[in-house]
């Protein structure tokens, strides 16, 4: 179990501490990462030199929150819409890395 603000998360597998990553999309670009869905949303690919690269996202990071909204148990289509509809603005992800 870990606490982020007033929210308590229960972990199924051991993960590192949660961290906030802020991504600012370049006009007409994307965020520079690919998501893999399953039981959890995980970063499956980082575009070298893309927005996510210098922000510190890593392949295997688990996405816990998107813009302050818990990812689980939100349907995957809603999460993708949130990311895709964030036109030319920043997105705040709370992620956890594997220890």
C-alpha positions in Angstrom: 0.0 0.0 0.0 1.2 3.5 -0.7 -0.4 6.9 -0.3 -0.4 9.8 -2.8 -2.1 12.8 -1.3 -5.4 11.5 0.1 -5.5 8.5 -2.3 -4.4 5.1 -1.1 -3.1 2.6 -3.7 -2.9 -1.2 -3.0 -0.2 -2.8 -5.1 -0.5 -6.2 -6.7 3.2 -6.4 -7.6 6.1 -4.5 -6.0 6.7 -1.2 -7.7 8.8 1.8 -7.0 7.5 5.1 -5.6 4.9 7.0 -7.6 6.1 10.1 -9.4 4.5 12.9 -11.4 5.5 13.4 -15.0 4.4 16.5 -16.9 4.4 16.3 -20.6 3.9 19.4 -22.8 2.8 18.4 -26.3 4.5 20.2 -29.2 2.0 21.8 -31.6 0.9 19.2 -34.1 3.0 16.5 -32.4 2.3 13.8 -29.9 3.6 12.8 -26.5 6.3 10.5 -27.7 5.2 7.2 -26.0 3.1 4.2 -26.7 0.8 2.6 -24.1 0.2 -1.1 -23.7 -3.2 -2.0 -22.2 -4.0 -5.1 -20.1 -4.6 -5.4 -16.4 -2.5 -2.2 -16.0 -1.6 0.5 -18.5 2.2 0.4 -19.1 4.5 2.4 -21.2 5.6 0.1 -24.0 7.7 2.4 -26.2 9.4 5.8 -25.9 10.2 7.8 -29.0 13.9 8.9 -28.8 14.0 12.7 -28.7 10.2 12.9 -28.2 8.4 14.8 -25.5 8.3 11.8 -23.1 12.1 11.0 -23.4 13.5 14.0 -21.5 10.5 14.0 -19.1 11.8 10.7 -17.6 9.2 8.2 -18.7 10.6 4.7 -19.1 9.5 1.6 -20.9 7.7 -0.5 -18.3 6.4 2.4 -16.2 2.8 1.8 -15.0 0.4 4.7 -15.5 -1.6 5.3 -12.3 -3.3 8.6 -13.0 -3.9 10.9 -16.0 -4.6 14.6 -15.2 -5.6 13.7 -11.7 -8.0 10.9 -12.6 -7.2 7.4 -11.4 -6.7 5.1 -14.4 -8.2 2.0 -12.8 -11.0 1.1 -13.2 -11.7 3.6 -16.1 -12.3 2.0 -19.5 -9.3 2.2 -21.8 -11.2 4.2 -24.4 -11.8 7.0 -22.0 -8.1 7.2 -21.0 -7.1 7.3 -24.7 -9.6 10.1 -25.4 -8.2 12.1 -22.5 -4.7 11.9 -24.0 -5.8 12.4 -27.6 -8.1 15.4 -26.8 -5.4 17.3 -24.8 -4.7 19.6 -27.7 -1.5 21.5 -27.4 -1.6 21.4 -23.6 0.2 19.6 -20.9 -0.7 16.2 -19.5 0.2 15.1 -16.0 0.8 11.4 -15.5 1.5 9.7 -12.2 3.6 6.6 -13.0 5.4 3.9 -11.1 8.6 2.2 -12.2 9.4 -1.4 -11.5 12.0 -1.5 -8.6 
